[in-house]
Amino acid sequence: MDRRDFLRSAGIVSTAVAFPGTGRLFAQGAAPDAWRTFEVTTNVQVLNPSGMTRIWLPAALVNPTPFQKTLANEFKAEGGTAKMVESNADSLGIIAAEFPAGVKPILSVTSRITTKNYAADFSAVGKVPKGDKENLEHFLRPTKLLPTDGIVKTTATEITRGAKTDVDKARAIYEWIVENTFRNPKTRGCGLGDIRFMLETKDLGGKCADLNALFVGLARAVDLPARDVYGIRVAKSDLGYKSLGPATEIVTKAQHCRAEVYLGEFGWVPVDPADVRKVVLEEPPGNRALDDDMVKKARVRLFGSWEMNWMAYNFAHDVALPGSSGAPIGFLMYPQAETAGGRLDCLDPDGFKYEIKSREIAAANV
């Protein structure tokens, strides 16, 4: 696709999402203003401990947002000690547990949250509070896996050349990712999010923590505050997408990273180009074309809205695990553990066992 065709395509999508009402975006699902309450329980066991064992789990967002309010983060570590360490800048809560030698390391965390479908209103110019300057600068900074110079800056500048507004810039980046990346089913977990490597090697395949990180890094490189939002799917999709929600209450492998971009007059705007590519690859019968009707609907919806069948953990990068002897991790979305032998592979079931369950509950029971 050459640049003129790309901009023409972006313009078509722009028309489709410029004046959406929340009701139109979520017409197939629950009422747009309805809050839903979920209880999500994570149970972790280290199967082969040696010496002091430490376990870290992400808590649900510690600060309220328009799409999620956390009611409780409760935890239990029998035979050990546990505490929650918070960082407000990234709405990060880490449940940090320690177990002495000879104790079976088992940690349980239960989060209760309420969520509401989330859509930006692009017709409501200037009706959102202005963002705090210090907070917005935090979401412009480069991180280890999200640099904003070199090939990232060059690519972002080329993608947004000719864009007149922040909305135009963000949409151009979103459309470029949908057009040029792909979901790679062989990627472990949700991916690494090493965007410089992706651009330098021209290997633009991966999963949500790769593709949405690419959106965040490119946006920051052209001075748009943006952030990854790490979380987990907790219920099936009500919008007709089998691929965008778990099939059962066991959500152990349902981690999903989304993204937000701050657009001047509209505040924080939800986006998820990675899920467009998930629909392409996984929505039955699979391997759908970009001009498939279901893909086109997802492409329009996912610039400016999220269905909140999902629980957010945090916005954090370069996460230092409290008390760890190892290096910081790129992001905290999976359980983490460490023994005297070192950091465990959080995706290896042989040494690290965990299960995550989600259930929807009535607000009166909270």
C-alpha positions in Angstrom: 0.0 0.0 0.0 1.5 3.4 -1.0 1.2 6.5 1.2 -1.8 8.0 -0.7 -3.7 4.7 -0.6 -2.9 4.4 3.1 -4.1 7.9 3.9 -7.3 7.3 1.9 -7.9 4.1 3.9 -7.3 6.0 7.1 -9.7 8.7 6.0 -12.4 6.1 5.4 -12.0 4.7 8.9 -11.8 8.3 10.3 -15.3 9.0 8.9 -16.6 5.8 10.4 -15.4 6.7 14.0 -15.6 10.5 14.0 -19.1 10.7 15.5 -19.8 7.4 17.1 -22.3 7.2 19.9 -21.5 4.9 22.7 -24.7 3.0 22.0 -23.7 2.4 18.4 -20.3 1.0 19.4 -21.8 -1.4 21.9 -25.2 -2.0 20.3 -24.7 -5.8 20.3 -23.8 -6.0 24.0 -24.8 -4.8 27.4 -26.1 -1.3 28.0 -23.1 1.0 27.6 -23.5 2.6 31.0 -23.9 -0.6 32.9 -21.2 -1.5 35.5 -20.4 -5.2 35.8 -18.7 -6.7 38.8 -16.1 -9.5 38.6 -14.1 -11.6 41.1 -10.8 -12.8 39.8 -8.7 -15.3 41.9 -5.2 -16.3 41.2 -3.6 -19.3 42.9 0.2 -19.8 42.5 2.4 -22.6 43.7 6.2 -23.0 43.2 6.6 -26.8 42.7 10.4 -27.1 43.3 11.4 -24.4 45.9 14.9 -24.0 47.2 15.9 -21.7 50.0 13.9 -18.5 50.3 11.1 -18.4 47.7 9.5 -15.2 46.5 6.3 -14.8 44.4 5.0 -11.6 42.9 1.5 -11.1 41.4 -0.1 -8.0 39.8 -3.0 -6.5 41.6 -5.9 -4.9 39.8 -5.5 -1.2 39.0 -4.8 0.7 42.3 -6.3 4.0 40.9 -9.9 4.3 39.5 -10.4 5.0 35.8 -13.5 5.6 33.6 -13.5 1.9 32.7 -12.6 0.2 35.9 -12.9 0.6 39.7 -11.1 -1.8 42.0 -13.1 -2.8 45.0 -10.5 -5.1 46.7 -7.2 -6.8 46.3 -7.0 -9.5 49.0 -4.2 -12.0 49.4 -3.1 -15.0 51.5 0.3 -16.6 51.9 0.1 -19.4 54.5 3.5 -20.0 56.2 4.9 -16.9 54.5 4.5 -13.1 54.5 2.9 -10.9 51.9 2.4 -7.2 51.3 1.2 -4.9 48.5 3.7 -2.5 47.1 2.1 0.4 45.1 3.3 2.9 42.5 0.6 5.5 41.7 2.3 6.8 38.6 1.6 3.5 36.8 -1.5 2.5 38.9 0.8 -0.5 39.8 0.1 -2.8 42.7 2.4 -5.7 43.3 1.5 -8.5 45.8 5.0 -9.5 47.1 5.2 -12.7 49.1 8.2 -14.5 50.8 8.3 -18.0 52.0 11.2 -19.4 54.1 12.9 -22.7 53.3 10.9 -25.7 54.1 7.5 -24.0 53.6 5.4 -24.9 50.6 5.1 -21.6 48.6 1.5 -21.0 47.8 0.0 -17.5 47.2 -3.6 -16.7 46.6 -4.8 -13.2 45.4 -8.5 -12.3 44.9 -9.4 -9.0 43.1 -12.9 -7.7 42.9 -13.6 -5.0 40.3 -16.4 -3.2 38.5 -16.0 -2.4 34.8 -17.9 -0.4 32.2 -17.6 -0.4 28.4 -15.3 2.4 27.5 -15.7 4.7 24.4 -14.2 8.1 23.5 -16.7 10.6 22.3 -15.0 12.4 19.4 -17.9 14.9 19.1 -17.4 16.1 22.7 -14.4 18.5 22.1 -13.0 20.0 25.3 -15.4 18.3 27.7 -12.8 16.2 29.5 -10.5 17.5 32.2 -7.0 18.5 31.1 -4.4 16.0 31.9 -1.8 16.7 34.5 1.4 17.8 32.8 3.7 15.7 35.0 1.5 12.6 34.5 1.5 13.1 30.8 5.2 13.5 30.6 5.6 10.2 32.4 3.8 8.5 29.5 6.1 10.2 26.9 9.3 8.7 28.4 11.4 6.0 26.7 11.8 2.7 28.4 14.2 -0.2 27.8 11.9 -1.9 25.4 10.1 1.2 24.1 12.8 3.6 22.9 11.6 6.8 21.2 14.7 7.6 19.2 16.4 6.1 16.2 14.3 3.8 13.9 11.3 4.3 16.2 11.4 8.1 15.8 12.1 7.8 12.0 9.2 5.3 11.5 6.7 7.3 13.5 7.6 10.5 11.7 7.1 8.9 8.3 3.8 7.3 9.4 2.4 10.7 10.6 3.8 12.9 7.9 1.0 15.2 6.8 -1.2 14.5 9.8 -2.6 17.8 11.1 -4.0 16.9 14.5 -3.2 14.6 17.3 -6.2 12.5 16.4 -4.9 12.2 12.8 -1.4 11.1 14.1 -2.9 8.5 16.5 -5.2 7.1 13.8 -2.3 7.0 11.2 -0.2 4.9 13.6 -3.2 2.6 14.4 -3.9 2.0 10.8 -0.3 1.4 9.9 -0.1 -1.3 12.6 -3.3 -2.9 11.4 -2.0 -2.9 7.8 1.7 -4.0 8.5 1.8 -6.3 11.5 0.4 -9.8 12.0 -0.4 -12.0 15.0 2.1 -14.8 15.3 0.6 -17.9 17.1 4.1 -19.2 17.9 5.0 -16.2 20.0 5.3 -17.3 23.7 2.8 -15.8 26.1 1.8 -12.3 25.0 5.3 -11.4 23.5 8.2 -9.3 24.7 7.4 -5.8 23.4 10.9 -5.1 22.0 9.8 -2.6 19.4 13.3 -1.5 18.2 14.1 -5.2 17.4 10.8 -5.5 15.6 11.5 -2.5 13.4 15.1 -3.2 12.7 14.6 -6.8 11.7 11.3 -5.9 9.9 9.7 -8.8 11.8 6.4 -7.3 12.7 4.8 -10.4 14.0 3.9 -11.1 17.6 1.1 -10.8 20.1 -0.6 -8.1 22.1 2.4 -7.0 24.2 4.3 -6.6 20.9 1.8 -5.0 18.6 0.2 -2.6 21.1 3.7 -1.7 22.5 4.6 -0.8 19.0 1.6 1.6 19.0 2.7 3.1 22.3 6.3 3.6 21.3 5.5 5.1 17.9 3.0 7.5 19.6 5.5 8.6 22.2 8.0 9.2 19.5 5.8 11.9 17.9 4.9 13.5 21.3 1.6 11.7 22.0 1.4 10.5 25.6 0.5 6.8 25.4 0.6 3.8 27.6 0.2 0.0 27.6 -2.5 -1.3 29.9 -1.7 -4.8 31.0 -4.5 -7.0 32.1 -6.6 -10.2 31.5 -9.8 -11.1 29.8 -12.4 -12.2 32.4 -15.6 -12.9 30.4 -16.7 -13.8 26.9 -17.3 -11.0 24.4 -20.9 -9.9 24.0 -20.1 -8.3 20.6 -20.0 -11.5 18.6 -16.2 -12.2 18.7 -15.4 -15.7 20.0 -11.7 -14.8 19.8 -11.9 -11.8 22.1 -13.0 -13.6 25.3 -12.4 -16.8 27.3 -14.7 -19.7 26.8 -14.8 -20.8 30.4 -14.2 -19.3 33.9 -10.6 -20.6 33.8 -8.7 -17.6 32.4 -5.2 -18.7 33.2 -4.0 -18.0 29.6 -6.2 -15.0 28.9 -3.7 -12.2 29.6 -4.1 -9.3 27.2 -2.4 -6.0 26.8 -4.3 -3.0 25.5 -3.2 0.6 24.8 -4.4 4.2 25.4 -3.3 7.5 23.8 -3.9 10.9 25.2 -5.5 13.2 22.6 -5.7 16.8 23.7 -9.4 17.7 23.8 -10.6 14.1 24.2 -8.4 12.9 27.1 -7.3 9.2 27.2 -8.6 7.3 24.2 -8.6 3.5 24.2 -7.2 1.6 21.2 -6.3 -2.0 20.4 -4.8 -2.7 17.0 -3.5 -6.1 18.3 -7.1 -7.3 18.7 -7.9 -6.4 15.1 -5.1 -8.7 14.1 -6.3 -11.4 16.6 -9.7 -11.3 14.9 -8.0 -11.7 11.5 -6.1 -14.8 12.6 -8.4 -16.5 15.1 -12.0 -15.5 14.5 -13.7 -18.6 13.0 -13.1 -19.9 10.4 -9.7 -18.2 10.8 -7.3 -16.2 8.5 -9.9 -13.6 7.6 -9.0 -10.9 5.1 -8.7 -7.2 6.2 -11.7 -6.4 4.0 -13.8 -9.1 5.8 -16.9 -7.5 7.4 -16.2 -8.7 10.9 -12.6 -7.5 10.7 -13.7 -4.1 9.4 -16.2 -3.7 12.3 -13.4 -4.6 14.8 -11.0 -2.2 13.1 -13.5 0.7 13.4 -14.5 -0.2 17.0 -11.0 -0.6 18.4 -9.9 2.9 17.6 -11.7 4.7 20.4 -13.4 1.9 22.4 -12.9 -1.2 24.5 -15.4 -3.8 25.5 -14.8 -4.2 29.3 -14.9 -8.0 29.5 -11.3 -7.5 30.8 -9.6 -6.5 34.0 -6.7 -4.0 33.9 -3.6 -4.6 36.1 -1.3 -1.6 35.5 0.5 0.7 33.0 4.0 -0.2 34.2 7.3 -0.8 32.3 10.7 -1.8 33.6 9.2 -3.2 36.8 11.6 -3.8 39.7 10.2 -6.7 41.7 10.4 -5.9 45.5 13.2 -7.9 47.2 14.3 -9.6 43.9 17.9 -10.3 43.2 17.2 -10.3 39.5 16.8 -7.6 36.9 13.7 -5.6 36.4 11.1 -7.1 34.0 9.7 -5.4 31.0 6.1 -5.5 32.3 4.1 -7.3 35.0 1.1 -9.2 33.6 2.0 -12.8 34.5 2.8 -14.3 38.0 6.6 -14.2 38.7 8.7 -16.2 41.2 12.3 -16.6 42.4 14.1 -19.2 44.4 17.6 -19.6 45.6 18.3 -20.9 42.2 17.2 -17.7 40.4 14.1 -16.4 38.5 11.6 -19.0 37.3 10.1 -19.0 33.8 6.6 -17.8 34.3 5.4 -19.7 31.3 6.9 -23.0 32.4 4.3 -25.3 34.1 7.0 -27.8 35.3 8.3 -25.5 38.0 5.7 -22.9 38.3 2.0 -23.8 38.6 -0.8 -21.3 38.7 -4.5 -21.0 37.9 -6.7 -17.9 37.4 -10.5 -18.0 37.7 -13.0 -15.3 36.9 -16.7 -15.1 37.8 -19.2 -12.3 37.4 -21.0 -11.5 40.6 -23.9 -9.3 41.5 -22.9 -5.9 43.0 -25.0 -6.6 46.1 -22.6 -9.5 47.0 -19.5 -7.3 47.0 
